[in-house]
Amino acid sequence: MLDLQRLRALHAVSVHGTVGAAAVALGYTSSAVSQQIAKLERETRTVLLEREGRGVRLTDEAHQLVRAAQELIAIVERAETELEERRGVPAGRLTVAAFASAARGLMPPVLADLARRHPALDTRLTEIDPHLSVDLVAKGAVDLVVAHDWDIAPLPAPAGVDQAVIGDDLCDLLVPEGHPFAGRTAVRREELGGERWICQPPGRVCHEWLVRTLRAAGHEPEIVHQADENPTLVALVAAGLGIALIPRLGRGPLPQGVVEVPLDPMPVRRLYALWRTGAARRPAIAETVRTLRGHWPAVSAHTPR
């Protein structure tokens, strides 16, 4: 009989692409995941992973097992949901994925609140890029996702995934002291041409928003520096190397030499919680969504302005 935990390990490698990433998602070591898959190979007398460069690829037989694993995981999820629903209290393990600034600015008080009020609930957080999150929750790699979108780049919710709005996160234009915009009460988007921009890399939602917005205003953006983390972007602005558009959530206090100026109209990104439709009745999901929405007004009120 096939072992479900070993199938979960193979499924995680399929979803996340590498043994190391699968280990992070499952809360194991890479060695433990490799051992689980090696045991599964012995059980099935089948090669499941083959080396490809520095990584691995799944064989055709492995993909067949992954499809079976998805069905079994869905069955187990339904059973767990029904049991938890009968008890009427949040319980068991709940895996949550959130993008970086939400993981830093929103999730700590939410997780602490859940742990205090629901000791039978074991919530595990993973930081993840927002453009990957919807696919992960749809495939069952995580139970709940905190993601975001922008006004010109709506968040897709595929069939089988439900979502709820958490709240709106405002974004400001950050400029160095001495910049012509620094003394302004507001800057219109049409005025942003000819600036040197500091932004996240291509493929990120913030990058795509900036490019689309400036082009819509008749400007081709000159992006001179790119970095993943908002603190790095802020540091580059402080050094006088360009200007940046950065959301308030998780940003932290601005260092000396950086001035925030509102854009008119002000950009807004909307935060969502997403989960699989089949788990919607699970008390842990419902309570986590309520807690996220309940904490948002306090979190957003205390973000830097």
N, C-alpha and C positions, 0 to 999 in steps of 0.2 A: 504493500500500500504506500502511495506517495505521501511524503511528509509535507504538511501545509506550510510550515515555516521555511522549508527549503524552497518550496515553490514561490513563497513571498520574496525570498532573496533573489531568485532568478527574475521574477517580475520586476523587482526594484532595479536590477541592472538594466533590464530592457527599457524601463521608463527613464532612468537617469543617465544612461549611457556608459557609465564606468562603475567598476567595483567600488572605488573610493566614494563616489557620489551616492551610490546605493547604500553604503555603510552609514554615511552621515544621515540620510533620510530615515534609515531604520533604527538608528541609535546604537549600532554595533561598530566593531572595528572592521577594517578591510579584511584582516585575516579571518575573522569569524564568518564574513559573507563568503569568502573564497572557500572556506571549509564546508559551509552549507551546500554550495553548488557542487563541490567535489563529491560530497556524499550523495547528492542527487544524481550525479553522473554515474556513480557506482550502482545506485539503485536501479537506474533505467538502462545501464550498460550502453550509454549513449554519450558522445561528445557534445557538450552544450555550449561551451565557450572556446573560441579560437583566438589566438593572439593576432593583433593587427596593428603594426607599428608599436606605439607605446600603450595602446589600449587593447580592447577585446571586441569581438563581434559575436553575436548569437548565431548559431547554426540554424538550419531550417527546422531541425527537430526541437531546438530550444524555443523557436517562435511558436511551434505547435503547443508546447507545454505552457508557454506564457498565455496563450488564448484560454487554455483550460484553467490556468491559475486565476485569470480574471473572473471567470465564471464562479469558481470556488470562493474567491474572496468576496464576491457579491453575495453569494449565499450565506456565508458566515456573517457578513455585515447585516443582512436582513435579520438573521437570528439574533444577533447582539442587539440590534435596534428594538426588536420585539421584547426581549428580556428587559432591557433598560426601560422601555416604555411601560411595561407592567409594574416595575418597581416605582416608576414615577420620579426618580431622582437621577441627576447626572452621575455617571459612574464609568469606570473603565478608562482605557487609553484613548486620547483624542490628539491626533497629529495636526498641527496648524502650521501653515507656511505664510510668511508675510514678507513684503518688500522691505528694503533696508531701513528707510526712515520710519516706517510703521513699526518694524521690529524694535527700533530704538526709542521712538517717541510715544507709541501707543500701547504696545504689548506688555511691557513690564507691569504697569498698574493693573491691567486686565488679568494677566496671569496670576498675580498676587491675590487679587480679589477672588478669582475662581478657586484658588488653592485654599483660601481661608474659609470660604462658604461651602465648598464641596470637597471635603477631604477624600472621598471615594473616586474623584475624577483625577486622572493622571494626564495632564496636558503637556505636550511636547512641542516646542517651537523650532522651526527651521527657517532661516532667512533665504529668500529665493528671488530671482529676477521676476518682475511682474509679468513679462511677456511669456514666461514658462508656466505660470501658476495655474491658469485655467485648464491647460492640458493635463497637468498633474492631478488636479482634483477630479477631472473627468475620468481619468484612467484608474482612479482609486489609490494613487500613490500617497495622497494626504487626505485627511478628512474634511478640512476647512481651510480656505485661503482668504487672506486679506490682500486685495489688489486695488488698483486705481486706474482711472482713465482720465482723458482730457476732453474738452468740449468738441474738438475736431477729430478725436480718435476714440470713439466709443468702445467700451469693453465688450467683446463678444461673449455670449453665454450659450454654449452649445446645448443641444437637446440632452436632457438628463442631468442638467446642472441648474440649481436654483440660486438666486442672489438676493441680497438686501442691501440697501444703502446704509452706510455707517455715517457719513457726513462729508462736508466739503472742506478742502484744504486750500487756503489762499496762497498765492505766489507773488513774490516781490522781485523787482529789478534791483540787483546789487551792483554798485559802482564804486570805484575808488574815490577817496576824498580828492577834491580838486577837479573831478570830472564835471563837464558842463551840466550834467543832469543832477548833480549832487544837491543843489539848492532848490530843486523843483518840488512842487507839491504833487505833481503827477506828470507822466510822460505818455503821449499817445503812441500807438504802435507804428503809425506812419512816420515817426521821427527816428526810428531805430536803424535806418540805413547807414552804411559806412562805419559801423561799430565793429570792434574786434571782440568775438564772443568766446566764452569759456563754457563748455557744455559736456554732457555725458556723451559716450561714443554712439555711433550709428546703431540702430536696432533697439535703442532704449526709447521708451515712450516720451520722455522729456526732450530728447534730441529731435524726434519726429515732430513734436508739437512746435518746437522753435523754428525748424526749417519750414514747415507748412505755414505757420503764422506770418513769418517775415516775407515769404514769397507771396502770400495773399495780400500783403501790404505793399507789394511792388519792390521788395528788396531781396537780393541774394545774400544769405548770411555768410560772413567770413568767420569760420570757426577755427581759432588758432590754437586752442588747448582743449584737450579732452581728458576726463577722469571719471571714474565710476562713483566715487564717494562725494557727497555734498561738502564735507569739511575740506576736502582737497580743492574743490571748486572755489570755496570761500577764500582759502589761503591764496589762491592764484589771483583772485580779485584784489585782496589786500596788498599783494605785491605790485599792483598797478598794471597787470598784464592783460586786462580786458574787463568785460562786464558779463554778468550771468543772470539768468532767471532761475530762482531757486524757491521751492515750496517751503512753507514755514514749519511743517511737521518734522520734528527730529533735527531741525537745523542747528539749534543751540544759539547762544549769544554771539553776536557779531564781533569780530576782533576790531581793534583800533585800525582806522584807515579804510573801513568799509561803511558805505552809506546805503540804506535801503530807500528806494523810491517806488511808489505805486505806479503800475501801468494803468492806463485808461483805455478800454475796460480792463479790470483786473482779471488775470488768468486764474482759473479754478480747476483743480483736479478733484474728482469725486472718488471716495473710498467705498469699497464694497466688501461684503463677506459673501463667499461662494461655497456651496456644498453640493454633494450629489443628491438628486431628488429622492433616491431610495432611502437616504438617511435623514430626511427632513423631520421625521417623527421622533428621532432620537433626542431625549432630553438634554444630552450634553451639547448637541448642536444648537438647539433652541436657546439654552442658557448662555452659551458663549456668544451668540449673536446679540442677545439682549445686553450682555455685559459690555460688549464692544460699543454698542450704540449708547449705552448709559454713560460710559466714560468719555465719549467723544466731546460733549460740550465742555467739560473741565479741561481736557487735553488741548482742545483748540483755543480755549480762552487764555491758556498760559503759554502758547507758542509765541516766540519772539515777534515783536512788531517793529 
